[in-house]
Structure formats: structure tokens, C-alpha cells
Amino acid sequence: MNDILRYARHTDIDITFEVVPLLWNDGPAKVSTQSIHYRGGSRFSRVKEVLLQIRKKRRSADLVHIVDLPPWVGLLFSLAAIDKPILFGPNIAGRMFPEALLDNQTLSVIEEEKAPLLRQWRLYGERVERTKLSLLSSPLFQSQGYLCFSEFMRTILVERGLDADQIHPLRSGVPTDIFYPTDQTADTAEMPFELLFVGKPTKRKGLQVLFKAISTLSDEGFAVRVRILGSTAPPENITVPRSIREQITFAGRVERSALAEEYRRADAYVIPSYYELESTSMIEALACGTPCVATDDASFREIGTDASCLFFEKGNAISLAQAIESLYDDYASYRTGAVTKADKYDIKYTFDDLISVYRSVL
């Protein structure tokens, strides 16, 4: 949402944004927001303070947009006192494990990686999240709908009990003044083939699958290197095979502008994850005109196209290795496809969708 509001400053919409909620004013297309400052104290006093500030600001607004699902059920109850139409989202599904929608292989990886957390989540956290979503759809609120960033997330929210007709997916985009393709498109890729991965190196991200694929390619004489951004070293539960350690670089975190250069410099972006609600990094890579190799999963299929991406069987290192080779063999076609489709991921489309939802409510 920060990127959406940053984009809005360069349009004819007058907007300032500090913290949710977002308040939409009808008339001369103006959006303003309020700032909520927590000064400590008891949970009750913080809930009271937030509510007082919302009530103070709501008088000049025609619609209240709550971007994040409030962390306290008490605050959610308090929002019911707002006598204005309310939109919720898109950050209302990020902590969910939609078990009914996941295959056994993915659930097994999540269980292994998050066993203590997941047990605690099932005992307490999931009940709280379900309670919150039930409240959102109750007559307590003048809810006009819910926002999300993909059809996949929409499916999860429906599975959690929200009305499908009230859920509005927004096209995902990134700021194209940062993420944009290079002017040059390569006809072929040179050896070693340079892959980029961005994210926290966890088992759910599929790094073990990636390392096995790199080992397979190396055994076949295919020269490939992987640059991993997000960590300076692998976690204790993930082992980099000795035979490929020289080909794997853990480069740590980089600034956002430098990240865009990393995408443009790479031959391809690789996403071996077992499960993602949405991959912002995949969107950023494609906005930079960088072709992708991704897990064949609904969330990634929704983002990528066959012109710019190759998909491989989830958890299958051989399938991933074959996809990397196929991308290399037909590199000019996929690179051209990615550059041609880069404009699809412009944040302006996300912003336009958001404004359309606002206008439909008002």
C-alpha cells in the first residue's frame, strides 16, 4: 500500500499517508489519512486512543479504509462504532495457513519448519484470525468489501468465510521508476548462467530443491551461479552441498534501488517456494524484464506468463534443473517476452483498481 500511495502523490489525487486507516473524501478526488501514535500504556488505553483518533478523523470522510486487520479483537469491535462504510484489506490474510488449499508436500514442509509455532497457531492464533474475519462480515460493520492482491488470496478469504462477491482483487504492481527493464535485451545468455533468489532462506522457500538442481546441472557440465539476497549465510537447517559452494553466494540485504539493479543484472530469477500468498519479488523481477523460473503453483501462475516464465513441478529438483536448461536454450525468446510484458506490473494499474473500488462504493 505504501507504493500505491507514493504513486498517488504524482497524480491529480492529493494524498498523505502515515498509518492506516485510509480515508477517502468524495468530491475533488482527495484522499487523506490519519496518523495513529501509540504512547504505551495498557492494551485497553491504546485501543481507546486509536478509536478516538479514528472517530475524530471520520467526520470529513465518506469511506474508511482499514488496510491491515487490527491486531486486537477489542479494536476490531471498537471499529464497529464508526458510522461510515468500511473497506478492509488487502493485508488481512498474511498470517494464514489455508490447509484446505495446500497439498500434502507443502503442508509437510510447513510442519517441519514451523512445528512449535504452528502448534501454538492452531491452538490460539488461527481461532483469533477466524474470529476477526467472522466479525468483518457481521452486521456490526457497514462493510462494503474486502481488498486483496490476487485471485489466490481471494480464494483463501472465501475459504475463511468471507463473501466472494464482496472481495475485490487488485492487480499487483511495483513502482516503475525503480523497477524497469534495461534498454538492452540479450539474444543469448552466457555461461555461467546467473540466477538470482531474493528472500529469507527457509525450507518453505525451497532452497534445498534449488541446491539439488544446481548439483544436477553441475554434474552435467552446465555452468550456473546463484546469488541469494536476504541473508549472509544459510540457516542451520539448510545445507549447501560442498560440491557447489563456490557457485552459491549469500549476499545479504541490499537497498531497494540496488535490488532493482540486481534483477536487471541477473539472467533469470528463480522461485522454488512451496507456498506463497503472493511473490512481490517475482513481480519486481518481471517488472525489470527478467525472465523467471518458478514453482508450478496457482499464486505464481497468476503473476507470470508463459512468454516470460518457465514453471516446474513443486519440490522436484530434476524438473527445476530441466526448466533452467530450457530457459537457457531459448533465452532470447523468454527475455524478450519478459521485457515486452514488463509494463503489466506497473503500480499505476494497482492504483487504478483501488480508485475504481472506492468509486463503486461511493
Contacts in CASP RR format, 6 or more apart in sequence:
PFRMAT RR
TARGET T0000
AUTHOR 0000-0000-0000
METHOD contacts of the structure
MODEL  1
MNDILRYARHTDIDITFEVVPLLWNDGPAKVSTQSIHYRGGSRFSRVKEV
LLQIRKKRRSADLVHIVDLPPWVGLLFSLAAIDKPILFGPNIAGRMFPEA
LLDNQTLSVIEEEKAPLLRQWRLYGERVERTKLSLLSSPLFQSQGYLCFS
EFMRTILVERGLDADQIHPLRSGVPTDIFYPTDQTADTAEMPFELLFVGK
PTKRKGLQVLFKAISTLSDEGFAVRVRILGSTAPPENITVPRSIREQITF
AGRVERSALAEEYRRADAYVIPSYYELESTSMIEALACGTPCVATDDASF
REIGTDASCLFFEKGNAISLAQAIESLYDDYASYRTGAVTKADKYDIKYT
FDDLISVYRSVL
1 17 0 8 1.000
1 20 0 8 1.000
1 22 0 8 1.000
1 67 0 8 1.000
1 90 0 8 1.000
1 91 0 8 1.000
2 17 0 8 1.000
3 173 0 8 1.000
3 174 0 8 1.000
3 175 0 8 1.000
3 347 0 8 1.000
3 350 0 8 1.000
4 347 0 8 1.000
4 350 0 8 1.000
4 351 0 8 1.000
4 354 0 8 1.000
5 15 0 8 1.000
5 17 0 8 1.000
5 22 0 8 1.000
5 31 0 8 1.000
6 175 0 8 1.000
7 175 0 8 1.000
7 347 0 8 1.000
7 348 0 8 1.000
7 350 0 8 1.000
7 351 0 8 1.000
8 15 0 8 1.000
8 31 0 8 1.000
8 351 0 8 1.000
9 15 0 8 1.000
11 351 0 8 1.000
12 29 0 8 1.000
13 29 0 8 1.000
13 30 0 8 1.000
13 31 0 8 1.000
13 355 0 8 1.000
14 29 0 8 1.000
14 30 0 8 1.000
14 31 0 8 1.000
14 32 0 8 1.000
15 30 0 8 1.000
15 31 0 8 1.000
15 32 0 8 1.000
15 33 0 8 1.000
16 32 0 8 1.000
16 33 0 8 1.000
17 33 0 8 1.000
18 33 0 8 1.000
18 34 0 8 1.000
18 35 0 8 1.000
18 36 0 8 1.000
19 33 0 8 1.000
19 34 0 8 1.000
19 35 0 8 1.000
19 36 0 8 1.000
20 33 0 8 1.000
20 36 0 8 1.000
20 65 0 8 1.000
20 66 0 8 1.000
20 67 0 8 1.000
20 68 0 8 1.000
21 33 0 8 1.000
21 34 0 8 1.000
21 54 0 8 1.000
21 64 0 8 1.000
21 65 0 8 1.000
21 66 0 8 1.000
21 67 0 8 1.000
22 31 0 8 1.000
22 33 0 8 1.000
22 64 0 8 1.000
22 65 0 8 1.000
22 67 0 8 1.000
23 31 0 8 1.000
23 32 0 8 1.000
23 33 0 8 1.000
23 34 0 8 1.000
23 57 0 8 1.000
23 58 0 8 1.000
23 60 0 8 1.000
23 61 0 8 1.000
23 63 0 8 1.000
23 64 0 8 1.000
23 65 0 8 1.000
24 31 0 8 1.000
24 61 0 8 1.000
24 62 0 8 1.000
24 63 0 8 1.000
24 65 0 8 1.000
24 358 0 8 1.000
24 362 0 8 1.000
25 31 0 8 1.000
25 32 0 8 1.000
25 60 0 8 1.000
25 61 0 8 1.000
25 62 0 8 1.000
26 62 0 8 1.000
26 362 0 8 1.000
32 60 0 8 1.000
32 61 0 8 1.000
34 53 0 8 1.000
34 54 0 8 1.000
34 56 0 8 1.000
34 57 0 8 1.000
36 49 0 8 1.000
36 50 0 8 1.000
36 53 0 8 1.000
36 54 0 8 1.000
38 46 0 8 1.000
38 49 0 8 1.000
38 50 0 8 1.000
39 46 0 8 1.000
39 49 0 8 1.000
40 46 0 8 1.000
43 72 0 8 1.000
47 72 0 8 1.000
47 74 0 8 1.000
47 75 0 8 1.000
47 78 0 8 1.000
48 78 0 8 1.000
50 75 0 8 1.000
50 78 0 8 1.000
51 75 0 8 1.000
51 78 0 8 1.000
51 79 0 8 1.000
51 81 0 8 1.000
54 64 0 8 1.000
54 79 0 8 1.000
54 82 0 8 1.000
55 81 0 8 1.000
55 82 0 8 1.000
58 64 0 8 1.000
58 82 0 8 1.000
58 83 0 8 1.000
58 84 0 8 1.000
61 84 0 8 1.000
62 84 0 8 1.000
62 85 0 8 1.000
62 362 0 8 1.000
63 84 0 8 1.000
63 85 0 8 1.000
63 86 0 8 1.000
63 87 0 8 1.000
63 144 0 8 1.000
63 358 0 8 1.000
63 361 0 8 1.000
63 362 0 8 1.000
64 82 0 8 1.000
64 84 0 8 1.000
64 85 0 8 1.000
64 86 0 8 1.000
64 87 0 8 1.000
65 86 0 8 1.000
65 87 0 8 1.000
65 88 0 8 1.000
65 89 0 8 1.000
65 358 0 8 1.000
66 79 0 8 1.000
66 86 0 8 1.000
66 87 0 8 1.000
66 88 0 8 1.000
66 89 0 8 1.000
67 89 0 8 1.000
67 90 0 8 1.000
67 91 0 8 1.000
68 89 0 8 1.000
68 91 0 8 1.000
68 92 0 8 1.000
69 76 0 8 1.000
69 88 0 8 1.000
69 89 0 8 1.000
69 91 0 8 1.000
69 92 0 8 1.000
69 129 0 8 1.000
69 132 0 8 1.000
69 133 0 8 1.000
70 76 0 8 1.000
70 79 0 8 1.000
70 132 0 8 1.000
73 128 0 8 1.000
73 131 0 8 1.000
73 132 0 8 1.000
73 135 0 8 1.000
76 132 0 8 1.000
76 135 0 8 1.000
76 136 0 8 1.000
77 135 0 8 1.000
77 140 0 8 1.000
79 86 0 8 1.000
79 141 0 8 1.000
80 135 0 8 1.000
80 140 0 8 1.000
80 141 0 8 1.000
82 142 0 8 1.000
83 142 0 8 1.000
84 142 0 8 1.000
85 142 0 8 1.000
85 143 0 8 1.000
85 144 0 8 1.000
85 361 0 8 1.000
85 362 0 8 1.000
86 141 0 8 1.000
86 142 0 8 1.000
86 143 0 8 1.000
86 144 0 8 1.000
87 143 0 8 1.000
87 144 0 8 1.000
87 145 0 8 1.000
87 146 0 8 1.000
87 147 0 8 1.000
87 357 0 8 1.000
87 358 0 8 1.000
87 361 0 8 1.000
88 136 0 8 1.000
88 143 0 8 1.000
88 145 0 8 1.000
88 146 0 8 1.000
88 147 0 8 1.000
89 146 0 8 1.000
89 147 0 8 1.000
89 148 0 8 1.000
90 147 0 8 1.000
90 148 0 8 1.000
90 149 0 8 1.000
90 153 0 8 1.000
90 170 0 8 1.000
92 133 0 8 1.000
92 136 0 8 1.000
92 146 0 8 1.000
92 148 0 8 1.000
92 157 0 8 1.000
93 148 0 8 1.000
93 153 0 8 1.000
93 156 0 8 1.000
93 157 0 8 1.000
93 160 0 8 1.000
93 277 0 8 1.000
94 277 0 8 1.000
95 125 0 8 1.000
95 129 0 8 1.000
96 126 0 8 1.000
96 129 0 8 1.000
96 156 0 8 1.000
96 160 0 8 1.000
96 277 0 8 1.000
97 110 0 8 1.000
97 118 0 8 1.000
97 121 0 8 1.000
97 126 0 8 1.000
98 155 0 8 1.000
98 156 0 8 1.000
98 159 0 8 1.000
98 160 0 8 1.000
99 107 0 8 1.000
100 159 0 8 1.000
101 155 0 8 1.000
101 156 0 8 1.000
101 159 0 8 1.000
102 110 0 8 1.000
102 275 0 8 1.000
103 314 0 8 1.000
105 274 0 8 1.000
105 314 0 8 1.000
105 315 0 8 1.000
106 274 0 8 1.000
106 275 0 8 1.000
106 314 0 8 1.000
109 203 0 8 1.000
109 204 0 8 1.000
109 206 0 8 1.000
109 274 0 8 1.000
109 275 0 8 1.000
110 118 0 8 1.000
110 204 0 8 1.000
110 274 0 8 1.000
110 275 0 8 1.000
111 118 0 8 1.000
112 203 0 8 1.000
113 202 0 8 1.000
113 203 0 8 1.000
113 204 0 8 1.000
113 237 0 8 1.000
114 121 0 8 1.000
129 160 0 8 1.000
130 160 0 8 1.000
133 157 0 8 1.000
133 160 0 8 1.000
133 161 0 8 1.000
133 162 0 8 1.000
134 161 0 8 1.000
135 141 0 8 1.000
136 143 0 8 1.000
136 146 0 8 1.000
136 162 0 8 1.000
137 143 0 8 1.000
137 161 0 8 1.000
137 162 0 8 1.000
137 163 0 8 1.000
137 166 0 8 1.000
143 166 0 8 1.000
144 166 0 8 1.000
144 361 0 8 1.000
145 166 0 8 1.000
145 167 0 8 1.000
145 168 0 8 1.000
145 361 0 8 1.000
146 157 0 8 1.000
146 162 0 8 1.000
146 166 0 8 1.000
146 167 0 8 1.000
146 168 0 8 1.000
147 167 0 8 1.000
147 168 0 8 1.000
147 169 0 8 1.000
147 170 0 8 1.000
147 354 0 8 1.000
147 357 0 8 1.000
148 154 0 8 1.000
148 157 0 8 1.000
148 167 0 8 1.000
148 168 0 8 1.000
148 169 0 8 1.000
148 170 0 8 1.000
149 169 0 8 1.000
149 170 0 8 1.000
149 172 0 8 1.000
149 278 0 8 1.000
150 169 0 8 1.000
150 172 0 8 1.000
150 277 0 8 1.000
150 278 0 8 1.000
150 299 0 8 1.000
150 302 0 8 1.000
150 303 0 8 1.000
151 169 0 8 1.000
151 298 0 8 1.000
151 302 0 8 1.000
152 277 0 8 1.000
152 278 0 8 1.000
152 298 0 8 1.000
152 299 0 8 1.000
152 302 0 8 1.000
153 169 0 8 1.000
153 277 0 8 1.000
153 278 0 8 1.000
154 164 0 8 1.000
154 167 0 8 1.000
154 169 0 8 1.000
155 298 0 8 1.000
156 277 0 8 1.000
157 167 0 8 1.000
158 164 0 8 1.000
158 167 0 8 1.000
168 353 0 8 1.000
168 357 0 8 1.000
169 353 0 8 1.000
170 350 0 8 1.000
170 353 0 8 1.000
170 354 0 8 1.000
170 357 0 8 1.000
171 349 0 8 1.000
171 350 0 8 1.000
171 353 0 8 1.000
172 278 0 8 1.000
172 280 0 8 1.000
172 283 0 8 1.000
172 303 0 8 1.000
172 345 0 8 1.000
172 350 0 8 1.000
173 283 0 8 1.000
173 287 0 8 1.000
173 345 0 8 1.000
173 346 0 8 1.000
173 347 0 8 1.000
173 349 0 8 1.000
173 350 0 8 1.000
174 280 0 8 1.000
174 283 0 8 1.000
174 284 0 8 1.000
174 287 0 8 1.000
174 345 0 8 1.000
174 346 0 8 1.000
174 347 0 8 1.000
175 347 0 8 1.000
176 287 0 8 1.000
176 342 0 8 1.000
176 343 0 8 1.000
176 345 0 8 1.000
176 346 0 8 1.000
176 347 0 8 1.000
176 348 0 8 1.000
178 256 0 8 1.000
178 257 0 8 1.000
178 260 0 8 1.000
179 260 0 8 1.000
179 263 0 8 1.000
179 284 0 8 1.000
179 287 0 8 1.000
179 288 0 8 1.000
179 345 0 8 1.000
180 260 0 8 1.000
180 287 0 8 1.000
180 288 0 8 1.000
180 342 0 8 1.000
181 264 0 8 1.000
181 287 0 8 1.000
181 288 0 8 1.000
181 289 0 8 1.000
181 290 0 8 1.000
181 338 0 8 1.000
181 339 0 8 1.000
181 342 0 8 1.000
182 264 0 8 1.000
182 288 0 8 1.000
182 289 0 8 1.000
185 332 0 8 1.000
185 335 0 8 1.000
185 336 0 8 1.000
185 339 0 8 1.000
186 267 0 8 1.000
186 331 0 8 1.000
186 332 0 8 1.000
186 335 0 8 1.000
187 331 0 8 1.000
187 332 0 8 1.000
188 331 0 8 1.000
188 332 0 8 1.000
189 267 0 8 1.000
189 268 0 8 1.000
189 328 0 8 1.000
189 331 0 8 1.000
189 335 0 8 1.000
191 222 0 8 1.000
191 223 0 8 1.000
192 223 0 8 1.000
192 224 0 8 1.000
192 225 0 8 1.000
192 247 0 8 1.000
193 222 0 8 1.000
193 223 0 8 1.000
193 224 0 8 1.000
193 225 0 8 1.000
193 267 0 8 1.000
193 268 0 8 1.000
193 324 0 8 1.000
193 328 0 8 1.000
194 224 0 8 1.000
194 225 0 8 1.000
194 227 0 8 1.000
194 265 0 8 1.000
194 266 0 8 1.000
194 267 0 8 1.000
194 268 0 8 1.000
195 224 0 8 1.000
195 225 0 8 1.000
195 226 0 8 1.000
195 227 0 8 1.000
195 266 0 8 1.000
195 267 0 8 1.000
195 268 0 8 1.000
195 269 0 8 1.000
195 270 0 8 1.000
195 293 0 8 1.000
195 324 0 8 1.000
196 226 0 8 1.000
196 227 0 8 1.000
196 229 0 8 1.000
196 262 0 8 1.000
196 263 0 8 1.000
196 265 0 8 1.000
196 266 0 8 1.000
196 268 0 8 1.000
196 269 0 8 1.000
196 270 0 8 1.000
196 285 0 8 1.000
196 290 0 8 1.000
197 205 0 8 1.000
197 207 0 8 1.000
197 210 0 8 1.000
197 226 0 8 1.000
197 227 0 8 1.000
197 228 0 8 1.000
197 229 0 8 1.000
197 269 0 8 1.000
197 270 0 8 1.000
197 271 0 8 1.000
197 272 0 8 1.000
198 228 0 8 1.000
198 229 0 8 1.000
198 230 0 8 1.000
198 259 0 8 1.000
198 262 0 8 1.000
198 269 0 8 1.000
198 281 0 8 1.000
198 284 0 8 1.000
198 285 0 8 1.000
199 205 0 8 1.000
199 228 0 8 1.000
199 229 0 8 1.000
199 230 0 8 1.000
199 231 0 8 1.000
199 281 0 8 1.000
200 230 0 8 1.000
200 231 0 8 1.000
201 207 0 8 1.000
201 228 0 8 1.000
201 230 0 8 1.000
201 231 0 8 1.000
201 234 0 8 1.000
201 235 0 8 1.000
201 238 0 8 1.000
201 250 0 8 1.000
202 235 0 8 1.000
202 238 0 8 1.000
203 237 0 8 1.000
203 238 0 8 1.000
203 274 0 8 1.000
204 273 0 8 1.000
204 274 0 8 1.000
204 275 0 8 1.000
205 272 0 8 1.000
205 273 0 8 1.000
205 274 0 8 1.000
206 272 0 8 1.000
206 273 0 8 1.000
206 274 0 8 1.000
206 315 0 8 1.000
207 228 0 8 1.000
207 234 0 8 1.000
207 238 0 8 1.000
207 272 0 8 1.000
208 238 0 8 1.000
208 239 0 8 1.000
209 272 0 8 1.000
209 315 0 8 1.000
209 316 0 8 1.000
209 317 0 8 1.000
209 320 0 8 1.000
210 226 0 8 1.000
210 270 0 8 1.000
210 272 0 8 1.000
210 317 0 8 1.000
210 320 0 8 1.000
211 238 0 8 1.000
211 239 0 8 1.000
211 240 0 8 1.000
211 241 0 8 1.000
211 244 0 8 1.000
211 248 0 8 1.000
212 241 0 8 1.000
212 317 0 8 1.000
213 272 0 8 1.000
213 317 0 8 1.000
213 318 0 8 1.000
213 320 0 8 1.000
213 321 0 8 1.000
213 324 0 8 1.000
214 224 0 8 1.000
214 226 0 8 1.000
214 244 0 8 1.000
214 247 0 8 1.000
214 248 0 8 1.000
214 321 0 8 1.000
215 241 0 8 1.000
215 243 0 8 1.000
215 244 0 8 1.000
215 317 0 8 1.000
216 317 0 8 1.000
216 318 0 8 1.000
216 321 0 8 1.000
217 224 0 8 1.000
217 321 0 8 1.000
217 324 0 8 1.000
217 325 0 8 1.000
218 224 0 8 1.000
218 243 0 8 1.000
218 244 0 8 1.000
218 247 0 8 1.000
222 324 0 8 1.000
222 325 0 8 1.000
222 328 0 8 1.000
224 247 0 8 1.000
224 324 0 8 1.000
225 247 0 8 1.000
225 248 0 8 1.000
225 249 0 8 1.000
226 247 0 8 1.000
226 248 0 8 1.000
226 249 0 8 1.000
226 270 0 8 1.000
227 249 0 8 1.000
227 251 0 8 1.000
227 262 0 8 1.000
227 266 0 8 1.000
228 248 0 8 1.000
228 249 0 8 1.000
228 250 0 8 1.000
228 251 0 8 1.000
228 252 0 8 1.000
229 251 0 8 1.000
229 252 0 8 1.000
229 253 0 8 1.000
229 254 0 8 1.000
229 259 0 8 1.000
229 262 0 8 1.000
230 250 0 8 1.000
230 251 0 8 1.000
230 252 0 8 1.000
230 253 0 8 1.000
231 250 0 8 1.000
231 252 0 8 1.000
232 250 0 8 1.000
232 251 0 8 1.000
232 252 0 8 1.000
233 250 0 8 1.000
234 240 0 8 1.000
234 250 0 8 1.000
240 248 0 8 1.000
254 262 0 8 1.000
259 284 0 8 1.000
260 284 0 8 1.000
260 288 0 8 1.000
263 269 0 8 1.000
263 284 0 8 1.000
263 285 0 8 1.000
263 288 0 8 1.000
263 289 0 8 1.000
263 290 0 8 1.000
264 288 0 8 1.000
264 289 0 8 1.000
264 290 0 8 1.000
266 285 0 8 1.000
266 290 0 8 1.000
267 290 0 8 1.000
267 291 0 8 1.000
267 328 0 8 1.000
267 331 0 8 1.000
268 290 0 8 1.000
268 291 0 8 1.000
268 292 0 8 1.000
268 293 0 8 1.000
268 324 0 8 1.000
268 327 0 8 1.000
268 334 0 8 1.000
269 281 0 8 1.000
269 282 0 8 1.000
269 285 0 8 1.000
269 286 0 8 1.000
269 290 0 8 1.000
269 291 0 8 1.000
269 292 0 8 1.000
269 293 0 8 1.000
270 292 0 8 1.000
270 293 0 8 1.000
270 294 0 8 1.000
270 320 0 8 1.000
270 324 0 8 1.000
271 279 0 8 1.000
271 281 0 8 1.000
271 282 0 8 1.000
271 292 0 8 1.000
271 293 0 8 1.000
271 294 0 8 1.000
271 295 0 8 1.000
271 300 0 8 1.000
272 294 0 8 1.000
272 295 0 8 1.000
272 315 0 8 1.000
272 320 0 8 1.000
273 279 0 8 1.000
273 295 0 8 1.000
273 297 0 8 1.000
274 295 0 8 1.000
274 297 0 8 1.000
274 314 0 8 1.000
274 315 0 8 1.000
275 297 0 8 1.000
275 299 0 8 1.000
276 297 0 8 1.000
276 299 0 8 1.000
276 300 0 8 1.000
277 299 0 8 1.000
278 299 0 8 1.000
278 303 0 8 1.000
279 294 0 8 1.000
279 299 0 8 1.000
279 300 0 8 1.000
279 303 0 8 1.000
282 292 0 8 1.000
282 294 0 8 1.000
282 300 0 8 1.000
282 303 0 8 1.000
282 304 0 8 1.000
283 303 0 8 1.000
283 345 0 8 1.000
284 345 0 8 1.000
285 292 0 8 1.000
286 292 0 8 1.000
286 303 0 8 1.000
286 304 0 8 1.000
286 308 0 8 1.000
286 309 0 8 1.000
286 338 0 8 1.000
286 341 0 8 1.000
286 342 0 8 1.000
286 344 0 8 1.000
286 345 0 8 1.000
287 342 0 8 1.000
287 345 0 8 1.000
287 346 0 8 1.000
288 342 0 8 1.000
289 308 0 8 1.000
289 335 0 8 1.000
289 338 0 8 1.000
289 339 0 8 1.000
289 341 0 8 1.000
289 342 0 8 1.000
290 338 0 8 1.000
291 308 0 8 1.000
291 309 0 8 1.000
291 310 0 8 1.000
291 327 0 8 1.000
291 331 0 8 1.000
291 334 0 8 1.000
291 335 0 8 1.000
291 337 0 8 1.000
291 338 0 8 1.000
292 304 0 8 1.000
292 308 0 8 1.000
292 309 0 8 1.000
292 310 0 8 1.000
292 338 0 8 1.000
293 309 0 8 1.000
293 310 0 8 1.000
293 311 0 8 1.000
293 312 0 8 1.000
293 320 0 8 1.000
293 323 0 8 1.000
293 324 0 8 1.000
293 327 0 8 1.000
294 300 0 8 1.000
294 304 0 8 1.000
294 309 0 8 1.000
294 310 0 8 1.000
294 311 0 8 1.000
294 312 0 8 1.000
295 311 0 8 1.000
295 312 0 8 1.000
295 314 0 8 1.000
295 315 0 8 1.000
296 311 0 8 1.000
296 312 0 8 1.000
296 313 0 8 1.000
296 314 0 8 1.000
297 314 0 8 1.000
300 309 0 8 1.000
300 311 0 8 1.000
301 311 0 8 1.000
305 337 0 8 1.000
305 341 0 8 1.000
307 333 0 8 1.000
307 334 0 8 1.000
307 337 0 8 1.000
307 338 0 8 1.000
307 340 0 8 1.000
307 341 0 8 1.000
308 334 0 8 1.000
308 337 0 8 1.000
308 338 0 8 1.000
308 340 0 8 1.000
308 341 0 8 1.000
309 334 0 8 1.000
309 338 0 8 1.000
310 323 0 8 1.000
310 324 0 8 1.000
310 326 0 8 1.000
310 327 0 8 1.000
310 334 0 8 1.000
311 323 0 8 1.000
312 319 0 8 1.000
312 320 0 8 1.000
312 322 0 8 1.000
312 323 0 8 1.000
313 319 0 8 1.000
327 334 0 8 1.000
END
